[in-house]
């Protein structure tokens, strides 16, 4: 069979599977798998392993390190997520591609957003339908077609499915770092933008927690003996908020404040949690330095202890020559039904940022079209899933054939 015939047969086969793919998406989306819901994540993991096995792939559970977080009393707690899932095909091949996407969502167990709803014949509303269970389907079905029609026997591939991307991949980052140097380039299946545009470069993203401990006292009898942690934290986060510099691309969001108790007691604990986005490495270093100075100055206040936790979990991602080559290959591999690609920068972060930092060039928005991510109105255009999978088949077939588009 010629490559052209194989591609045509693979495309026809994928189109014939569209009803099954839509049904599978509903089933996957209605398995709650919030980043902290280890019971739901394990259910999703079990389902993924079974569905990949149907195509002849073994998803191998791969243990991850413990995750450290600052709990509600300011103490550091550790917890374990479920295993990442890794599939490999022809790992000894001289040329190898890394494919990846996460199976956690932002919808935790207590969320009321649990069911899918068809908005029309193709648009499906539901938890995680586009971020990123639709992307999981694009990846799985593309690989199934590649192997079924023997289109890429000259290359090897590794697929990583991780359970912690929505909280910054704190446990799976080491797995990505380990695998980055073993592959030629990466393909990630985060959703493209609602208009079909794909992400070129990304801001760096960091999550920080500031814990202020003061001194408790009765607010009527001896308020002068107290050290109000909430008041000091409010001053600290006010200074942090002034680090916002939209013209330079630095945005700071103080997202959560915790602390306090009875109104007749001076609060001795307050916790502030914030997210920051920066354009480049220079802005990242500048923000870290200025944030540390603010915390150090607060620590000079008598009777207080101020601690800073966290850091940048996703470095800024820029576009270099190797990335441009992959972008051109993606453009050349577009399914005929897909519109021409427009590349657009974004403030969002993903695991593609980490892989680029670890030296693996990649394109990270190869998932389906959709919108309203991280909200009860999240939706996906299911009609884009098969064309996206077909484009990946064309891309990997061209690479296997030796097309000279990667340095």
Secondary structure, 3 states (H helix, E strand, C coil): CCHHHHHHHHHHHHHHCHHHHHHHHHHHHCCCCECCCHHHHHHHHHHHHHHHHHCCCCCEEECCCCEEEECCCCCEEEECCCCEEEEEECCCCCCEEEEEEECCECCCCCCCCCCCEECCCCEEECCCHHHHHHHHHHHHHHHHHHHHCCCCCCCEEEEEEECCHHHCCCCCHHHHHHHHCCCCEEEEECECCCCCCEEEEECEEEEEEEEEECECCECCCCHHHCECHHHHHHHHHHHHHCCCEHHHCEEEEEEEEEECCCCCECCCEEEEEEEEEECCHHHHHHHHHHHHHHHHHHHCCCCCEEEEEEEEEECCECCCHHHHHHHHHHHHCCCCCCCCCCEEEECCCCHHHHHHHCCCCEECECECCEECCCCCCCEEECHHHHHHHHHHHHHHHHHHCCCCCCC
